[in-house]
Amino acid sequence: MRLFLAIPVTGSARAGLETALERWRAVTTRPRWELPGDWHVTLKFIGTWPDTGEARLLAALGRQPWPHMRLRITGLGAFPSPRRPSILWAGVTPAAPLAAWAARIEAVVAPLGVAPERRPFTPHVTLARGPAPGEAAAVLSEWQQPGGAWGEVDADGMALYQTLPDATPGMRYRIRHHFRGA
């Protein structure tokens, strides 16, 4: 199974992004939009993991305190860049506590054989994959409209997600376990 650790996007942030998504879909046709129920802030991509090793992973992560955080979803961007977009995303603040969580997760899962992340940690919510450059620019320009942050998420811990096969109707990910905040 393919696994990752993330914070689900809920609350006013999910509602705000769902409203914005209606506008963005009107100006784009190509991107594959993520479903609101699948929105999350990835903390660590684990990758392929054996079913038999899940208990070790849960035990290692379950011994850690994951303090409550209030996150704000704000801004838009594109990876690798707005000129050559492959992913459209919404930003997440505050970044420092999330980066601390990500670093602690790295330290906890490294002894289990999980490869370290090579890219810098950039907290974000993936909204769409595969936009054309012009479509990405149209969505990013929508951010210039009056508004502000999309809303907040009360992060009470994190979740272990499993990536589902493409044939799974209605969702791309499933939460396997919740790690509650301290």
mmCIF file of the C-alpha atoms, coordinates in Angstrom:
data_MODEL
# 
_entry.id   MODEL 
# 
loop_
_atom_site.group_PDB 
_atom_site.id 
_atom_site.type_symbol 
_atom_site.label_atom_id 
_atom_site.label_alt_id 
_atom_site.label_comp_id 
_atom_site.label_asym_id 
_atom_site.label_entity_id 
_atom_site.label_seq_id 
_atom_site.pdbx_PDB_ins_code 
_atom_site.Cartn_x 
_atom_site.Cartn_y 
_atom_site.Cartn_z 
_atom_site.occupancy 
_atom_site.B_iso_or_equiv 
_atom_site.pdbx_formal_charge 
_atom_site.auth_seq_id 
_atom_site.auth_comp_id 
_atom_site.auth_asym_id 
_atom_site.auth_atom_id 
_atom_site.pdbx_PDB_model_num 
ATOM 1   C CA . MET A 1 1   ? 0.000   0.000  0.000   1.00 0.00 ? 1   MET A CA 1 
ATOM 2   C CA . ARG A 1 2   ? 1.077   3.603  -0.616  1.00 0.00 ? 2   ARG A CA 1 
ATOM 3   C CA . LEU A 1 3   ? 0.923   5.746  2.521   1.00 0.00 ? 3   LEU A CA 1 
ATOM 4   C CA . PHE A 1 4   ? 1.414   9.324  3.666   1.00 0.00 ? 4   PHE A CA 1 
ATOM 5   C CA . LEU A 1 5   ? 0.790   11.405 6.790   1.00 0.00 ? 5   LEU A CA 1 
ATOM 6   C CA . ALA A 1 6   ? -1.351  14.519 6.550   1.00 0.00 ? 6   ALA A CA 1 
ATOM 7   C CA . ILE A 1 7   ? -3.801  16.859 8.236   1.00 0.00 ? 7   ILE A CA 1 
ATOM 8   C CA . PRO A 1 8   ? -7.322  16.701 6.755   1.00 0.00 ? 8   PRO A CA 1 
ATOM 9   C CA . VAL A 1 9   ? -8.748  20.029 5.535   1.00 0.00 ? 9   VAL A CA 1 
ATOM 10  C CA . THR A 1 10  ? -11.986 20.630 7.410   1.00 0.00 ? 10  THR A CA 1 
ATOM 11  C CA . GLY A 1 11  ? -14.007 23.498 8.843   1.00 0.00 ? 11  GLY A CA 1 
ATOM 12  C CA . SER A 1 12  ? -14.206 26.970 7.347   1.00 0.00 ? 12  SER A CA 1 
ATOM 13  C CA . ALA A 1 13  ? -11.167 26.309 5.115   1.00 0.00 ? 13  ALA A CA 1 
ATOM 14  C CA . ARG A 1 14  ? -12.924 23.470 3.326   1.00 0.00 ? 14  ARG A CA 1 
ATOM 15  C CA . ALA A 1 15  ? -16.094 25.514 2.895   1.00 0.00 ? 15  ALA A CA 1 
ATOM 16  C CA . GLY A 1 16  ? -14.128 28.515 1.585   1.00 0.00 ? 16  GLY A CA 1 
ATOM 17  C CA . LEU A 1 17  ? -12.159 26.423 -0.885  1.00 0.00 ? 17  LEU A CA 1 
ATOM 18  C CA . GLU A 1 18  ? -15.315 24.663 -2.110  1.00 0.00 ? 18  GLU A CA 1 
ATOM 19  C CA . THR A 1 19  ? -16.887 28.054 -2.886  1.00 0.00 ? 19  THR A CA 1 
ATOM 20  C CA . ALA A 1 20  ? -13.753 29.236 -4.703  1.00 0.00 ? 20  ALA A CA 1 
ATOM 21  C CA . LEU A 1 21  ? -13.543 25.962 -6.611  1.00 0.00 ? 21  LEU A CA 1 
ATOM 22  C CA . GLU A 1 22  ? -16.876 26.719 -8.278  1.00 0.00 ? 22  GLU A CA 1 
ATOM 23  C CA . ARG A 1 23  ? -15.400 29.941 -9.722  1.00 0.00 ? 23  ARG A CA 1 
ATOM 24  C CA . TRP A 1 24  ? -12.152 28.291 -10.756 1.00 0.00 ? 24  TRP A CA 1 
ATOM 25  C CA . ARG A 1 25  ? -13.887 25.458 -12.583 1.00 0.00 ? 25  ARG A CA 1 
ATOM 26  C CA . ALA A 1 26  ? -15.651 28.083 -14.685 1.00 0.00 ? 26  ALA A CA 1 
ATOM 27  C CA . VAL A 1 27  ? -12.318 29.455 -15.995 1.00 0.00 ? 27  VAL A CA 1 
ATOM 28  C CA . THR A 1 28  ? -10.513 26.138 -16.543 1.00 0.00 ? 28  THR A CA 1 
ATOM 29  C CA . THR A 1 29  ? -11.246 22.876 -18.290 1.00 0.00 ? 29  THR A CA 1 
ATOM 30  C CA . ARG A 1 30  ? -8.072  20.824 -18.211 1.00 0.00 ? 30  ARG A CA 1 
ATOM 31  C CA . PRO A 1 31  ? -7.000  20.330 -14.600 1.00 0.00 ? 31  PRO A CA 1 
ATOM 32  C CA . ARG A 1 32  ? -7.999  17.257 -12.671 1.00 0.00 ? 32  ARG A CA 1 
ATOM 33  C CA . TRP A 1 33  ? -9.492  18.822 -9.569  1.00 0.00 ? 33  TRP A CA 1 
ATOM 34  C CA . GLU A 1 34  ? -8.970  17.098 -6.228  1.00 0.00 ? 34  GLU A CA 1 
ATOM 35  C CA . LEU A 1 35  ? -12.203 16.206 -4.461  1.00 0.00 ? 35  LEU A CA 1 
ATOM 36  C CA . PRO A 1 36  ? -12.904 18.303 -1.342  1.00 0.00 ? 36  PRO A CA 1 
ATOM 37  C CA . GLY A 1 37  ? -13.085 15.157 0.797   1.00 0.00 ? 37  GLY A CA 1 
ATOM 38  C CA . ASP A 1 38  ? -9.524  14.339 -0.277  1.00 0.00 ? 38  ASP A CA 1 
ATOM 39  C CA . TRP A 1 39  ? -7.992  17.757 0.575   1.00 0.00 ? 39  TRP A CA 1 
ATOM 40  C CA . HIS A 1 40  ? -5.146  17.520 3.065   1.00 0.00 ? 40  HIS A CA 1 
ATOM 41  C CA . VAL A 1 41  ? -1.859  19.099 4.143   1.00 0.00 ? 41  VAL A CA 1 
ATOM 42  C CA . THR A 1 42  ? 0.834   16.479 3.559   1.00 0.00 ? 42  THR A CA 1 
ATOM 43  C CA . LEU A 1 43  ? 3.402   16.200 6.331   1.00 0.00 ? 43  LEU A CA 1 
ATOM 44  C CA . LYS A 1 44  ? 5.310   13.136 5.089   1.00 0.00 ? 44  LYS A CA 1 
ATOM 45  C CA . PHE A 1 45  ? 5.071   10.919 2.020   1.00 0.00 ? 45  PHE A CA 1 
ATOM 46  C CA . ILE A 1 46  ? 5.944   7.391  3.130   1.00 0.00 ? 46  ILE A CA 1 
ATOM 47  C CA . GLY A 1 47  ? 5.489   5.604  -0.186  1.00 0.00 ? 47  GLY A CA 1 
ATOM 48  C CA . THR A 1 48  ? 5.018   1.895  -0.668  1.00 0.00 ? 48  THR A CA 1 
ATOM 49  C CA . TRP A 1 49  ? 4.726   0.206  2.688   1.00 0.00 ? 49  TRP A CA 1 
ATOM 50  C CA . PRO A 1 50  ? 4.093   -3.468 3.519   1.00 0.00 ? 50  PRO A CA 1 
ATOM 51  C CA . ASP A 1 51  ? 0.806   -4.346 5.201   1.00 0.00 ? 51  ASP A CA 1 
ATOM 52  C CA . THR A 1 52  ? 2.804   -6.317 7.755   1.00 0.00 ? 52  THR A CA 1 
ATOM 53  C CA . GLY A 1 53  ? 4.735   -3.173 8.785   1.00 0.00 ? 53  GLY A CA 1 
ATOM 54  C CA . GLU A 1 54  ? 1.719   -0.992 9.529   1.00 0.00 ? 54  GLU A CA 1 
ATOM 55  C CA . ALA A 1 55  ? 1.637   -1.894 13.249  1.00 0.00 ? 55  ALA A CA 1 
ATOM 56  C CA . ARG A 1 56  ? 5.266   -0.735 13.688  1.00 0.00 ? 56  ARG A CA 1 
ATOM 57  C CA . LEU A 1 57  ? 4.481   2.531  11.937  1.00 0.00 ? 57  LEU A CA 1 
ATOM 58  C CA . LEU A 1 58  ? 1.373   3.140  14.055  1.00 0.00 ? 58  LEU A CA 1 
ATOM 59  C CA . ALA A 1 59  ? 3.232   2.328  17.268  1.00 0.00 ? 59  ALA A CA 1 
ATOM 60  C CA . ALA A 1 60  ? 6.138   4.667  16.491  1.00 0.00 ? 60  ALA A CA 1 
ATOM 61  C CA . LEU A 1 61  ? 3.896   7.587  15.549  1.00 0.00 ? 61  LEU A CA 1 
ATOM 62  C CA . GLY A 1 62  ? 1.368   6.914  18.306  1.00 0.00 ? 62  GLY A CA 1 
ATOM 63  C CA . ARG A 1 63  ? 3.985   7.465  21.032  1.00 0.00 ? 63  ARG A CA 1 
ATOM 64  C CA . GLN A 1 64  ? 4.457   11.089 19.955  1.00 0.00 ? 64  GLN A CA 1 
ATOM 65  C CA . PRO A 1 65  ? 2.474   14.132 21.138  1.00 0.00 ? 65  PRO A CA 1 
ATOM 66  C CA . TRP A 1 66  ? 0.896   15.986 18.220  1.00 0.00 ? 66  TRP A CA 1 
ATOM 67  C CA . PRO A 1 67  ? -0.216  19.338 19.673  1.00 0.00 ? 67  PRO A CA 1 
ATOM 68  C CA . HIS A 1 68  ? -3.343  21.113 18.501  1.00 0.00 ? 68  HIS A CA 1 
ATOM 69  C CA . MET A 1 69  ? -2.766  23.773 15.829  1.00 0.00 ? 69  MET A CA 1 
ATOM 70  C CA . ARG A 1 70  ? -4.996  26.273 14.128  1.00 0.00 ? 70  ARG A CA 1 
ATOM 71  C CA . LEU A 1 71  ? -4.025  26.526 10.469  1.00 0.00 ? 71  LEU A CA 1 
ATOM 72  C CA . ARG A 1 72  ? -5.001  29.203 8.002   1.00 0.00 ? 72  ARG A CA 1 
ATOM 73  C CA . ILE A 1 73  ? -5.440  28.345 4.319   1.00 0.00 ? 73  ILE A CA 1 
ATOM 74  C CA . THR A 1 74  ? -4.419  31.351 2.269   1.00 0.00 ? 74  THR A CA 1 
ATOM 75  C CA . GLY A 1 75  ? -2.951  32.224 -1.104  1.00 0.00 ? 75  GLY A CA 1 
ATOM 76  C CA . LEU A 1 76  ? -2.523  30.227 -4.291  1.00 0.00 ? 76  LEU A CA 1 
ATOM 77  C CA . GLY A 1 77  ? 0.504   28.903 -6.092  1.00 0.00 ? 77  GLY A CA 1 
ATOM 78  C CA . ALA A 1 78  ? 1.734   26.341 -8.582  1.00 0.00 ? 78  ALA A CA 1 
ATOM 79  C CA . PHE A 1 79  ? 4.454   23.679 -8.562  1.00 0.00 ? 79  PHE A CA 1 
ATOM 80  C CA . PRO A 1 80  ? 7.037   23.746 -9.998  1.00 0.00 ? 80  PRO A CA 1 
ATOM 81  C CA . SER A 1 81  ? 6.164   27.324 -11.037 1.00 0.00 ? 81  SER A CA 1 
ATOM 82  C CA . PRO A 1 82  ? 3.197   29.316 -12.393 1.00 0.00 ? 82  PRO A CA 1 
ATOM 83  C CA . ARG A 1 83  ? 4.822   29.311 -15.845 1.00 0.00 ? 83  ARG A CA 1 
ATOM 84  C CA . ARG A 1 84  ? 5.176   25.524 -15.894 1.00 0.00 ? 84  ARG A CA 1 
ATOM 85  C CA . PRO A 1 85  ? 2.430   24.307 -13.565 1.00 0.00 ? 85  PRO A CA 1 
ATOM 86  C CA . SER A 1 86  ? 1.775   20.675 -12.811 1.00 0.00 ? 86  SER A CA 1 
ATOM 87  C CA . ILE A 1 87  ? -0.034  21.305 -9.522  1.00 0.00 ? 87  ILE A CA 1 
ATOM 88  C CA . LEU A 1 88  ? -2.200  24.183 -8.290  1.00 0.00 ? 88  LEU A CA 1 
ATOM 89  C CA . TRP A 1 89  ? -2.171  24.622 -4.520  1.00 0.00 ? 89  TRP A CA 1 
ATOM 90  C CA . ALA A 1 90  ? -3.413  26.745 -1.635  1.00 0.00 ? 90  ALA A CA 1 
ATOM 91  C CA . GLY A 1 91  ? -0.886  27.820 0.989   1.00 0.00 ? 91  GLY A CA 1 
ATOM 92  C CA . VAL A 1 92  ? -0.958  26.959 4.687   1.00 0.00 ? 92  VAL A CA 1 
ATOM 93  C CA . THR A 1 93  ? 0.216   29.062 7.628   1.00 0.00 ? 93  THR A CA 1 
ATOM 94  C CA . PRO A 1 94  ? 1.817   29.094 10.113  1.00 0.00 ? 94  PRO A CA 1 
ATOM 95  C CA . ALA A 1 95  ? 4.582   27.168 8.378   1.00 0.00 ? 95  ALA A CA 1 
ATOM 96  C CA . ALA A 1 96  ? 7.059   26.884 11.283  1.00 0.00 ? 96  ALA A CA 1 
ATOM 97  C CA . PRO A 1 97  ? 5.003   24.533 13.516  1.00 0.00 ? 97  PRO A CA 1 
ATOM 98  C CA . LEU A 1 98  ? 4.123   22.382 10.507  1.00 0.00 ? 98  LEU A CA 1 
ATOM 99  C CA . ALA A 1 99  ? 7.793   22.190 9.532   1.00 0.00 ? 99  ALA A CA 1 
ATOM 100 C CA . ALA A 1 100 ? 8.585   21.116 13.109  1.00 0.00 ? 100 ALA A CA 1 
ATOM 101 C CA . TRP A 1 101 ? 5.977   18.338 12.851  1.00 0.00 ? 101 TRP A CA 1 
ATOM 102 C CA . ALA A 1 102 ? 7.417   17.240 9.504   1.00 0.00 ? 102 ALA A CA 1 
ATOM 103 C CA . ALA A 1 103 ? 10.948  17.148 10.954  1.00 0.00 ? 103 ALA A CA 1 
ATOM 104 C CA . ARG A 1 104 ? 9.779   15.131 13.976  1.00 0.00 ? 104 ARG A CA 1 
ATOM 105 C CA . ILE A 1 105 ? 7.959   12.699 11.682  1.00 0.00 ? 105 ILE A CA 1 
ATOM 106 C CA . GLU A 1 106 ? 11.155  12.279 9.633   1.00 0.00 ? 106 GLU A CA 1 
ATOM 107 C CA . ALA A 1 107 ? 13.065  11.421 12.811  1.00 0.00 ? 107 ALA A CA 1 
ATOM 108 C CA . VAL A 1 108 ? 10.416  8.920  13.981  1.00 0.00 ? 108 VAL A CA 1 
ATOM 109 C CA . VAL A 1 109 ? 10.016  7.037  10.689  1.00 0.00 ? 109 VAL A CA 1 
ATOM 110 C CA . ALA A 1 110 ? 13.663  7.001  9.563   1.00 0.00 ? 110 ALA A CA 1 
ATOM 111 C CA . PRO A 1 111 ? 14.575  4.050  11.863  1.00 0.00 ? 111 PRO A CA 1 
ATOM 112 C CA . LEU A 1 112 ? 11.701  2.123  10.259  1.00 0.00 ? 112 LEU A CA 1 
ATOM 113 C CA . GLY A 1 113 ? 13.341  2.448  6.839   1.00 0.00 ? 113 GLY A CA 1 
ATOM 114 C CA . VAL A 1 114 ? 11.304  5.334  5.403   1.00 0.00 ? 114 VAL A CA 1 
ATOM 115 C CA . ALA A 1 115 ? 13.392  7.375  2.977   1.00 0.00 ? 115 ALA A CA 1 
ATOM 116 C CA . PRO A 1 116 ? 14.026  11.002 3.976   1.00 0.00 ? 116 PRO A CA 1 
ATOM 117 C CA . GLU A 1 117 ? 12.362  13.778 1.982   1.00 0.00 ? 117 GLU A CA 1 
ATOM 118 C CA . ARG A 1 118 ? 14.804  15.501 -0.358  1.00 0.00 ? 118 ARG A CA 1 
ATOM 119 C CA . ARG A 1 119 ? 12.710  18.576 -1.164  1.00 0.00 ? 119 ARG A CA 1 
ATOM 120 C CA . PRO A 1 120 ? 12.159  21.440 1.268   1.00 0.00 ? 120 PRO A CA 1 
ATOM 121 C CA . PHE A 1 121 ? 8.912   21.264 3.216   1.00 0.00 ? 121 PHE A CA 1 
ATOM 122 C CA . THR A 1 122 ? 6.274   23.577 1.708   1.00 0.00 ? 122 THR A CA 1 
ATOM 123 C CA . PRO A 1 123 ? 2.923   23.345 3.504   1.00 0.00 ? 123 PRO A CA 1 
ATOM 124 C CA . HIS A 1 124 ? 0.107   23.363 0.955   1.00 0.00 ? 124 HIS A CA 1 
ATOM 125 C CA . VAL A 1 125 ? -3.199  21.849 -0.100  1.00 0.00 ? 125 VAL A CA 1 
ATOM 126 C CA . THR A 1 126 ? -3.162  20.348 -3.605  1.00 0.00 ? 126 THR A CA 1 
ATOM 127 C CA . LEU A 1 127 ? -6.239  21.600 -5.450  1.00 0.00 ? 127 LEU A CA 1 
ATOM 128 C CA . ALA A 1 128 ? -5.635  20.435 -9.019  1.00 0.00 ? 128 ALA A CA 1 
ATOM 129 C CA . ARG A 1 129 ? -3.194  18.471 -11.150 1.00 0.00 ? 129 ARG A CA 1 
ATOM 130 C CA . GLY A 1 130 ? -2.266  19.047 -14.759 1.00 0.00 ? 130 GLY A CA 1 
ATOM 131 C CA . PRO A 1 131 ? -3.453  22.576 -15.550 1.00 0.00 ? 131 PRO A CA 1 
ATOM 132 C CA . ALA A 1 132 ? -2.334  24.222 -18.771 1.00 0.00 ? 132 ALA A CA 1 
ATOM 133 C CA . PRO A 1 133 ? -0.163  27.329 -18.162 1.00 0.00 ? 133 PRO A CA 1 
ATOM 134 C CA . GLY A 1 134 ? -2.935  29.700 -19.298 1.00 0.00 ? 134 GLY A CA 1 
ATOM 135 C CA . GLU A 1 135 ? -5.469  27.963 -17.089 1.00 0.00 ? 135 GLU A CA 1 
ATOM 136 C CA . ALA A 1 136 ? -3.148  28.137 -14.094 1.00 0.00 ? 136 ALA A CA 1 
ATOM 137 C CA . ALA A 1 137 ? -2.710  31.859 -14.730 1.00 0.00 ? 137 ALA A CA 1 
ATOM 138 C CA . ALA A 1 138 ? -6.502  32.304 -14.876 1.00 0.00 ? 138 ALA A CA 1 
ATOM 139 C CA . VAL A 1 139 ? -6.969  30.564 -11.522 1.00 0.00 ? 139 VAL A CA 1 
ATOM 140 C CA . LEU A 1 140 ? -4.035  32.392 -9.924  1.00 0.00 ? 140 LEU A CA 1 
ATOM 141 C CA . SER A 1 141 ? -5.436  35.729 -11.112 1.00 0.00 ? 141 SER A CA 1 
ATOM 142 C CA . GLU A 1 142 ? -8.698  34.915 -9.323  1.00 0.00 ? 142 GLU A CA 1 
ATOM 143 C CA . TRP A 1 143 ? -6.712  35.272 -6.104  1.00 0.00 ? 143 TRP A CA 1 
ATOM 144 C CA . GLN A 1 144 ? -6.336  38.957 -6.920  1.00 0.00 ? 144 GLN A CA 1 
ATOM 145 C CA . GLN A 1 145 ? -10.079 39.333 -6.524  1.00 0.00 ? 145 GLN A CA 1 
ATOM 146 C CA . PRO A 1 146 ? -11.391 40.677 -3.204  1.00 0.00 ? 146 PRO A CA 1 
ATOM 147 C CA . GLY A 1 147 ? -11.311 38.091 -0.507  1.00 0.00 ? 147 GLY A CA 1 
ATOM 148 C CA . GLY A 1 148 ? -8.527  36.847 1.679   1.00 0.00 ? 148 GLY A CA 1 
ATOM 149 C CA . ALA A 1 149 ? -7.854  33.579 3.355   1.00 0.00 ? 149 ALA A CA 1 
ATOM 150 C CA . TRP A 1 150 ? -10.011 30.602 2.467   1.00 0.00 ? 150 TRP A CA 1 
ATOM 151 C CA . GLY A 1 151 ? -10.577 29.799 6.133   1.00 0.00 ? 151 GLY A CA 1 
ATOM 152 C CA . GLU A 1 152 ? -9.131  27.883 9.049   1.00 0.00 ? 152 GLU A CA 1 
ATOM 153 C CA . VAL A 1 153 ? -8.520  24.272 10.010  1.00 0.00 ? 153 VAL A CA 1 
ATOM 154 C CA . ASP A 1 154 ? -8.416  23.097 13.615  1.00 0.00 ? 154 ASP A CA 1 
ATOM 155 C CA . ALA A 1 155 ? -5.673  20.494 13.393  1.00 0.00 ? 155 ALA A CA 1 
ATOM 156 C CA . ASP A 1 156 ? -6.158  18.093 16.266  1.00 0.00 ? 156 ASP A CA 1 
ATOM 157 C CA . GLY A 1 157 ? -3.466  15.638 15.295  1.00 0.00 ? 157 GLY A CA 1 
ATOM 158 C CA . MET A 1 158 ? -2.923  14.058 11.903  1.00 0.00 ? 158 MET A CA 1 
ATOM 159 C CA . ALA A 1 159 ? -3.977  11.047 9.861   1.00 0.00 ? 159 ALA A CA 1 
ATOM 160 C CA . LEU A 1 160 ? -2.308  8.137  8.108   1.00 0.00 ? 160 LEU A CA 1 
ATOM 161 C CA . TYR A 1 161 ? -3.686  8.080  4.549   1.00 0.00 ? 161 TYR A CA 1 
ATOM 162 C CA . GLN A 1 162 ? -3.627  5.357  1.944   1.00 0.00 ? 162 GLN A CA 1 
ATOM 163 C CA . THR A 1 163 ? -3.641  6.164  -1.764  1.00 0.00 ? 163 THR A CA 1 
ATOM 164 C CA . LEU A 1 164 ? -6.415  4.187  -3.449  1.00 0.00 ? 164 LEU A CA 1 
ATOM 165 C CA . PRO A 1 165 ? -6.367  2.709  -6.955  1.00 0.00 ? 165 PRO A CA 1 
ATOM 166 C CA . ASP A 1 166 ? -7.571  5.040  -9.719  1.00 0.00 ? 166 ASP A CA 1 
ATOM 167 C CA . ALA A 1 167 ? -10.648 2.858  -10.168 1.00 0.00 ? 167 ALA A CA 1 
ATOM 168 C CA . THR A 1 168 ? -12.011 3.748  -6.704  1.00 0.00 ? 168 THR A CA 1 
ATOM 169 C CA . PRO A 1 169 ? -15.118 5.864  -7.343  1.00 0.00 ? 169 PRO A CA 1 
ATOM 170 C CA . GLY A 1 170 ? -15.477 9.157  -5.496  1.00 0.00 ? 170 GLY A CA 1 
ATOM 171 C CA . MET A 1 171 ? -12.137 9.324  -3.709  1.00 0.00 ? 171 MET A CA 1 
ATOM 172 C CA . ARG A 1 172 ? -8.401  8.998  -4.158  1.00 0.00 ? 172 ARG A CA 1 
ATOM 173 C CA . TYR A 1 173 ? -7.388  8.529  -0.526  1.00 0.00 ? 173 TYR A CA 1 
ATOM 174 C CA . ARG A 1 174 ? -8.622  6.725  2.569   1.00 0.00 ? 174 ARG A CA 1 
ATOM 175 C CA . ILE A 1 175 ? -7.752  7.528  6.174   1.00 0.00 ? 175 ILE A CA 1 
ATOM 176 C CA . ARG A 1 176 ? -6.416  4.401  7.855   1.00 0.00 ? 176 ARG A CA 1 
ATOM 177 C CA . HIS A 1 177 ? -5.681  5.866  11.291  1.00 0.00 ? 177 HIS A CA 1 
ATOM 178 C CA . HIS A 1 178 ? -6.001  9.142  13.235  1.00 0.00 ? 178 HIS A CA 1 
ATOM 179 C CA . PHE A 1 179 ? -3.281  10.323 15.596  1.00 0.00 ? 179 PHE A CA 1 
ATOM 180 C CA . ARG A 1 180 ? -4.998  12.676 18.026  1.00 0.00 ? 180 ARG A CA 1 
ATOM 181 C CA . GLY A 1 181 ? -3.377  15.801 19.404  1.00 0.00 ? 181 GLY A CA 1 
ATOM 182 C CA . ALA A 1 182 ? -1.884  16.009 22.869  1.00 0.00 ? 182 ALA A CA 1 
# 
